[in-house]
Amino acid sequence: MKTEPILEIRHLSKKFGKLTVLRDIDFSVSHGNVISIIGASGSGKSTLLRCINLLETPTSGEILFHGEEIQKKTFPLTAYRGKVGMVFQSFNLFANLTVLENCMVGQQQVLRKGRKEAEELAKMYLDKVGMYPYINAKPRQISGGQKQRVAIARALAMEPEVLLFDEPTSALDPQMVGEVLAVMRSLAAEGLTMLVVTHEMAFARDVSNHVVFMKDGVICEEGDPEQIFGNPQDPKTIEFLSRFRNG
């Protein structure tokens, strides 16, 4: 088991103008971790993920990937984004490509894989998420839950070390949420390293091995799920979780 962190976030802050969205964020992601980031909307969770992938530029602080600062001008950012994949809430599939082509394009353009190898990997991961029967469909021909499973397969086909999930079920109808969470549960069980921003408290409680609670751009409390859900210490955590614990 690898013990050194894959990702380290140190004193990360992010401002949009005068608005501070993230303030002095510190945590690390090690091999095999499933970390859920929870908190109310507007607490900075999605901005944190976007900073980790440099879709947003941090105002201050460090992001280390295997000990190397990713904000250095010499850092190979394209290769990094292959290793630290992202699944968005809005799927971000290419409408003009088939399901299979959506899962091949990144491999070919970023990893420079040949068509045959890219196609084999795409088919393998589409099968893994239950979408192999739809390889020739266009995104408009499949449901939201199916689109999100394709998006997960596309990210997996890059064979990342870490997969970031930005509220992957929030754009889905309730009946489709379960099929996406089932895929994520199976990936966690296989040991995939995952960092998940989610409003699905049962997933955070049952699947994560670490939970981070954020409010107003600050990490208020973090720990294992038993502690956060069973015996939270911070009054803000207690208030946020009260509706779930009493539900």
C-alpha positions in Angstrom: 0.0 0.0 0.0 1.4 3.4 -1.0 1.5 5.6 2.1 2.7 9.0 0.7 -0.1 11.3 -0.3 -1.0 11.6 -4.0 -2.3 15.1 -3.5 -1.5 17.6 -0.8 -3.5 20.9 -0.4 -1.6 23.4 1.7 -3.0 26.8 2.9 -5.2 27.1 -0.2 -7.2 30.3 -0.6 -9.4 31.6 -3.4 -10.9 35.0 -3.9 -13.2 36.3 -6.6 -12.7 40.0 -6.3 -13.3 40.9 -2.7 -15.2 37.7 -2.0 -13.2 35.0 -0.2 -14.6 31.6 -1.3 -11.8 29.4 0.2 -9.8 30.2 3.2 -6.6 28.3 4.4 -7.7 24.9 3.2 -5.4 22.0 4.3 -5.8 18.3 3.6 -4.2 15.4 1.7 -5.4 12.5 -0.5 -3.7 9.2 -0.2 -3.9 6.1 -2.3 -7.2 4.3 -1.9 -8.9 7.1 0.0 -12.6 7.9 -0.6 -13.0 11.4 0.7 -16.4 13.0 0.7 -16.7 16.8 1.0 -20.0 17.9 2.4 -21.6 21.2 3.3 -24.4 23.5 2.2 -24.4 25.0 -1.3 -22.1 28.0 -1.5 -19.6 26.6 1.1 -16.8 26.5 -1.5 -16.7 22.7 -2.2 -16.9 22.8 -6.0 -14.5 25.7 -6.1 -12.0 23.6 -4.1 -12.3 20.8 -6.7 -11.9 23.2 -9.6 -8.7 24.6 -7.9 -7.3 21.1 -7.5 -7.7 20.7 -11.3 -6.6 24.3 -12.0 -9.9 25.0 -13.7 -9.7 27.9 -11.2 -6.4 29.5 -10.2 -5.9 29.6 -6.5 -5.2 33.0 -5.0 -2.6 31.6 -2.6 -1.5 28.3 -1.3 0.0 25.1 -2.7 -1.3 22.0 -4.5 1.2 19.2 -4.6 1.0 16.1 -6.8 3.4 13.4 -5.6 5.3 16.3 -3.9 5.5 18.5 -6.9 3.8 21.9 -7.0 1.3 21.9 -9.9 1.2 25.7 -10.3 4.8 25.9 -11.5 5.0 27.0 -15.1 7.1 23.9 -15.9 4.5 21.5 -14.5 2.9 19.2 -17.2 -0.7 20.3 -16.6 -2.3 18.3 -19.4 -0.7 15.0 -18.2 -1.7 15.9 -14.6 -5.4 16.3 -15.7 -5.2 12.8 -17.1 -3.9 11.5 -13.8 -6.4 13.5 -11.7 -9.7 13.1 -13.6 -12.9 15.0 -13.1 -16.6 14.0 -13.4 -18.8 17.1 -13.6 -22.4 17.5 -12.5 -23.4 18.5 -16.0 -21.7 15.5 -17.7 -19.9 17.6 -20.3 -20.2 15.0 -23.1 -19.6 15.9 -26.7 -23.0 16.0 -28.3 -21.8 15.2 -31.8 -19.8 12.1 -30.7 -21.1 8.6 -29.9 -20.8 7.2 -26.4 -17.8 5.2 -27.5 -16.1 8.1 -29.2 -16.7 10.3 -26.1 -14.6 7.7 -24.2 -11.9 7.5 -26.8 -11.2 11.1 -27.6 -9.3 12.0 -24.4 -7.2 8.9 -24.6 -6.2 9.7 -28.2 -5.7 13.4 -27.8 -4.1 13.6 -24.4 -2.5 10.2 -23.9 -1.7 9.8 -27.6 -3.1 6.3 -27.7 -3.9 4.6 -31.0 -7.4 4.1 -32.1 -7.5 0.3 -31.4 -6.1 0.6 -27.9 -8.4 3.6 -27.1 -11.4 1.7 -28.3 -10.6 -1.4 -26.3 -10.2 0.6 -23.1 -13.3 2.6 -23.8 -15.4 -0.6 -24.3 -14.0 -2.1 -21.1 -14.9 0.8 -18.9 -18.3 1.4 -20.6 -19.0 -2.3 -19.8 -17.9 -1.7 -16.2 -20.5 1.1 -15.8 -23.2 -0.9 -17.6 -23.2 1.3 -20.7 -21.7 -1.1 -23.3 -25.1 -1.7 -25.1 -25.2 2.0 -25.8 -21.8 2.5 -27.4 -23.2 3.8 -30.7 -25.8 6.1 -29.2 -25.4 9.9 -29.1 -25.8 11.7 -25.8 -29.2 13.1 -26.7 -30.5 9.5 -27.0 -29.7 8.4 -23.4 -31.0 9.5 -20.0 -29.2 11.8 -17.5 -28.1 8.9 -15.4 -26.7 7.1 -18.4 -24.9 10.2 -19.5 -23.2 10.4 -16.1 -22.2 6.8 -16.2 -20.6 7.5 -19.6 -18.8 10.5 -18.1 -17.5 8.2 -15.4 -16.3 5.7 -18.0 -14.7 8.4 -20.0 -12.7 9.6 -16.9 -11.8 5.9 -16.0 -10.5 5.3 -19.5 -7.8 7.8 -18.8 -6.7 5.5 -16.0 -6.4 8.2 -13.4 -4.7 8.0 -10.0 -7.5 10.1 -8.4 -11.0 10.8 -9.6 -12.7 14.1 -8.6 -16.5 14.0 -8.6 -18.3 17.4 -8.5 -21.8 16.7 -7.2 -22.2 13.9 -9.8 -25.9 13.3 -8.9 -27.2 16.8 -8.4 -28.4 17.3 -12.0 -30.2 13.9 -12.1 -33.8 12.9 -11.5 -34.2 11.0 -8.2 -34.7 7.7 -9.8 -31.4 8.0 -11.7 -29.3 8.9 -8.7 -29.2 5.3 -7.5 -27.6 4.0 -10.7 -24.8 6.5 -10.6 -24.2 6.0 -6.8 -24.1 2.2 -7.4 -21.3 2.7 -9.9 -19.4 4.9 -7.5 -19.8 2.4 -4.7 -18.4 -0.4 -6.8 -15.4 1.8 -7.8 -14.8 2.6 -4.1 -14.9 -1.1 -3.3 -12.3 -1.7 -6.0 -9.9 0.7 -4.3 -10.2 3.7 -6.7 -9.0 6.9 -5.0 -11.9 9.3 -5.0 -12.6 12.9 -3.9 -16.3 13.4 -3.9 -18.3 16.7 -3.4 -21.7 15.4 -2.6 -25.1 16.1 -1.0 -25.7 12.3 -0.7 -25.2 11.9 3.0 -25.8 8.1 2.9 -23.0 7.8 0.4 -20.7 10.0 2.4 -21.5 8.0 5.6 -21.4 4.5 4.1 -18.7 4.6 1.4 -16.1 7.2 2.4 -13.2 6.5 4.8 -12.8 10.3 5.4 -15.4 13.1 5.5 -14.6 16.8 5.2 -17.3 19.3 6.3 -17.0 22.8 4.9 -18.9 26.0 5.6 -18.2 29.5 4.3 -15.0 28.5 2.6 -13.5 26.9 5.6 -13.0 23.3 6.7 -14.9 23.2 10.0 -14.4 19.6 10.8 -13.0 16.4 9.3 -12.6 12.8 10.3 -13.9 9.3 9.7 -17.6 8.9 8.9 -18.4 7.3 12.3 -17.1 10.4 14.0 -18.5 13.1 11.7 -22.0 11.5 11.5 -22.1 9.8 14.9 -20.4 12.3 17.1 -19.7 15.6 15.4 -17.9 18.2 17.6 -18.3 21.5 15.8 -21.6 23.3 16.3 -21.8 24.1 12.6 -21.4 20.4 11.7 -24.0 19.4 14.3 -26.5 22.0 12.8 -25.8 20.9 9.2 -26.2 17.2 10.0 -29.1 17.4 12.4 -31.7 17.1 9.6 -30.0 13.9 8.2 -29.5 12.4 11.6 -33.1 13.0 12.6 -34.4 11.9 9.2 
